[in-house]
Amino acid sequence: MDYDGLTREDVVRVLATGQVSRRFTDDPRGPRYEMAGRTADGREARTIVRLLPGGTVRVITAYAETE
């Protein structure tokens, strides 16, 4: 996240407005999801998240797409 210059607000925006682009279902700890969306300044970014009991979303990593 820091390396790609993403802020917390960028990650929240991707989660709120993006789409699930991939599902990783073979993890014994539970499925993970890759969310793809855009930051406030228009960059494409992705986050990997896991849904926890009670509806909590755990962000595992976030990164900006490189061209």
C-alpha positions as a Markdown table, in Angstrom:
| # | Residue | x | y | z |
|---|---|---|---|---|
| 1 | Met | 0.0 | 0.0 | 0.0 |
| 2 | Asp | 2.7 | 2.5 | 1.0 |
| 3 | Tyr | 5.0 | 1.4 | -1.8 |
| 4 | Asp | 2.2 | 2.2 | -4.4 |
| 5 | Gly | 1.2 | 5.4 | -2.7 |
| 6 | Leu | -2.3 | 4.2 | -1.7 |
| 7 | Thr | -4.1 | 5.8 | 1.2 |
| 8 | Arg | -6.7 | 4.3 | 3.5 |
| 9 | Glu | -9.3 | 6.3 | 1.7 |
| 10 | Asp | -8.2 | 4.7 | -1.6 |
| 11 | Val | -8.7 | 1.3 | -0.1 |
| 12 | Val | -12.1 | 2.2 | 1.3 |
| 13 | Arg | -13.1 | 3.6 | -2.1 |
| 14 | Val | -12.0 | 0.3 | -3.9 |
| 15 | Leu | -14.0 | -1.7 | -1.4 |
| 16 | Ala | -17.1 | 0.5 | -1.6 |
| 17 | Thr | -17.2 | 1.0 | -5.4 |
| 18 | Gly | -15.2 | -1.8 | -6.9 |
| 19 | Gln | -16.1 | -5.3 | -8.0 |
| 20 | Val | -14.9 | -8.8 | -7.1 |
| 21 | Ser | -12.5 | -9.8 | -9.8 |
| 22 | Arg | -11.3 | -13.1 | -8.4 |
| 23 | Arg | -12.2 | -15.6 | -5.7 |
| 24 | Phe | -9.6 | -17.8 | -3.9 |
| 25 | Thr | -11.6 | -20.6 | -2.4 |
| 26 | Asp | -9.0 | -23.3 | -1.7 |
| 27 | Asp | -7.6 | -21.7 | 1.5 |
| 28 | Pro | -8.4 | -23.8 | 4.7 |
| 29 | Arg | -8.8 | -20.5 | 6.6 |
| 30 | Gly | -11.7 | -19.5 | 4.3 |
| 31 | Pro | -12.2 | -17.8 | 1.0 |
| 32 | Arg | -10.4 | -14.6 | 0.0 |
| 33 | Tyr | -11.6 | -12.1 | -2.7 |
| 34 | Glu | -9.7 | -9.7 | -5.0 |
| 35 | Met | -11.6 | -6.5 | -5.4 |
| 36 | Ala | -10.8 | -4.2 | -8.3 |
| 37 | Gly | -11.7 | -0.5 | -8.5 |
| 38 | Arg | -10.4 | 3.0 | -8.9 |
| 39 | Thr | -8.8 | 5.4 | -6.4 |
| 40 | Ala | -10.0 | 9.0 | -6.1 |
| 41 | Asp | -7.3 | 10.2 | -8.5 |
| 42 | Gly | -8.4 | 7.6 | -11.1 |
| 43 | Arg | -5.7 | 4.9 | -10.7 |
| 44 | Glu | -6.8 | 1.3 | -10.9 |
| 45 | Ala | -6.1 | -0.5 | -7.6 |
| 46 | Arg | -6.8 | -3.9 | -6.1 |
| 47 | Thr | -7.3 | -5.3 | -2.6 |
| 48 | Ile | -7.3 | -8.8 | -1.3 |
| 49 | Val | -9.8 | -9.3 | 1.5 |
| 50 | Arg | -11.3 | -12.0 | 3.7 |
| 51 | Leu | -14.8 | -11.8 | 5.3 |
| 52 | Leu | -14.7 | -12.7 | 8.9 |
| 53 | Pro | -17.6 | -13.8 | 11.2 |
| 54 | Gly | -19.9 | -10.9 | 12.1 |
| 55 | Gly | -19.4 | -9.2 | 8.8 |
| 56 | Thr | -15.9 | -7.8 | 9.4 |
| 57 | Val | -13.8 | -7.3 | 6.3 |
| 58 | Arg | -10.1 | -8.0 | 6.8 |
| 59 | Val | -7.8 | -6.3 | 4.2 |
| 60 | Ile | -4.9 | -8.6 | 3.5 |
| 61 | Thr | -3.1 | -6.4 | 1.0 |
| 62 | Ala | -3.7 | -3.5 | -1.4 |
| 63 | Tyr | -1.8 | -2.4 | -4.4 |
| 64 | Ala | -2.1 | -0.1 | -7.5 |
| 65 | Glu | -2.0 | -1.7 | -10.9 |
| 66 | Thr | 1.1 | -1.0 | -13.0 |
| 67 | Glu | 0.9 | -0.4 | -16.7 |
